[in-house]
Each structure stands twice: as structure tokens, then as C-alpha cells.
Amino acid sequence: MIRVVYHWKVKEESFKSFQKAWSFTTNKIHETIPGALGSFMLRSPENKTEVITVARWDSMESWESFWGYENPEEMADMRKIGERVSVTVYEEIDDFTH
């Protein structure tokens, strides 16, 4: 398993639109892209423009197949609203969340 951490800058007044676009996007990806296992969103309480989304994938190969040229069409609406600052991939070692 891997986790992909996306850092975003989203204007505070655009957050609701970004959240809606992310919700639609992450569910569509999870339902239609092989290996996609869903994701969650975090937002800094101190800096409301800092948003992190964390996606879970069954393998690096599955994510790389989706990621392609780094601008998957499925994420276009999110990129129109927020600025993607960085993308980092991590191997999932353990997960004790419930």
C-alpha cells in the first residue's frame, strides 16, 4: 500500500467549492480507477488556506498508471480552484486507525 499526500493552497472563500470538487473527484476515482482505495482531507486550523488530501492506493504501479503526466483529467476541477503545491508518495508501513 502507498499513501499519496497532496498539499494545496486554497483561498478561504473558495474552500467550500474546493471541498465539493474534491468530494466528487475522490469518490469518482475510487469507484472507477483500479487500485484507488479512497482518500481523506485535512485543513490547518491556523492557516485556512493550507489543505492536505491523502489518497490510499493498493500499489505504486496503480497510482503511477493513474498519475500519468501529473495532471489527471479527473483532478482538473480541483486544480481550477486550488493550487497544488506538492505531491509526495509514502509507503504505508502500518495503520492502526479504525
C-alpha positions in Angstrom: 0.0 0.0 0.0 1.0 3.6 -0.5 -0.3 6.9 0.6 -0.1 10.0 -1.7 0.0 13.3 0.1 -1.1 16.3 -1.9 -0.5 19.8 -0.5 -2.9 22.5 -1.7 -3.3 26.2 -1.3 -6.9 27.2 -1.4 -8.3 30.6 -0.9 -10.5 30.6 2.2 -13.5 32.0 0.2 -13.0 29.1 -2.3 -12.8 26.3 0.2 -16.4 25.1 0.0 -16.1 24.8 -3.8 -12.8 23.0 -3.5 -14.3 20.6 -0.9 -17.2 19.9 -3.2 -14.9 19.3 -6.2 -12.6 17.1 -4.1 -15.5 15.0 -2.7 -16.8 14.3 -6.2 -13.4 13.7 -7.6 -12.1 11.3 -4.9 -15.3 9.3 -5.0 -15.2 9.0 -8.8 -11.6 8.0 -8.7 -12.3 5.4 -6.0 -15.2 3.9 -8.0 -13.6 3.9 -11.5 -9.8 3.7 -11.2 -8.3 0.3 -10.4 -6.2 0.3 -7.2 -7.6 3.6 -5.8 -8.8 3.0 -2.2 -10.2 6.4 -1.3 -8.8 9.5 0.5 -9.3 12.0 3.2 -8.9 15.8 3.5 -7.2 17.8 6.3 -7.2 21.6 6.8 -5.0 23.6 9.0 -6.9 25.5 11.8 -4.2 28.2 11.9 -3.9 28.7 8.2 -7.2 28.0 6.5 -5.6 28.2 3.0 -3.5 25.1 3.7 -5.2 21.9 2.7 -3.9 18.4 2.6 -5.5 15.4 0.8 -4.2 11.9 1.4 -5.0 9.2 -1.0 -4.5 5.5 -0.4 -3.5 3.2 -3.3 -3.0 -0.6 -3.5 0.4 -0.2 -5.2 2.8 2.3 -6.7 2.1 0.9 -10.1 -1.7 1.6 -9.8 -1.0 5.2 -8.8 1.6 5.7 -11.5 -0.9 4.4 -14.1 -3.5 7.0 -12.9 -1.0 9.8 -12.4 0.4 9.6 -15.9 1.6 13.1 -16.8 0.9 14.6 -13.4 -2.3 16.3 -14.4 -5.0 13.6 -14.4 -8.2 14.9 -16.1 -10.2 13.6 -13.0 -8.5 16.3 -10.9 -9.0 19.2 -13.3 -11.8 20.9 -11.4 -9.7 20.8 -8.2 -6.8 22.5 -10.0 -9.1 25.2 -11.2 -10.0 26.2 -7.6 -6.8 25.4 -5.7 -3.1 25.4 -6.3 -1.4 22.0 -6.0 1.8 22.8 -4.2 3.4 19.4 -3.9 2.8 15.6 -4.2 4.7 13.1 -2.1 4.4 9.3 -2.1 4.9 7.3 1.1 4.9 3.5 1.6 2.3 2.6 4.2 4.1 0.6 6.9 1.3 0.2 9.5 -2.2 1.6 10.0 -3.9 1.3 13.4 -6.8 3.6 12.6 -10.3 2.3 12.9 
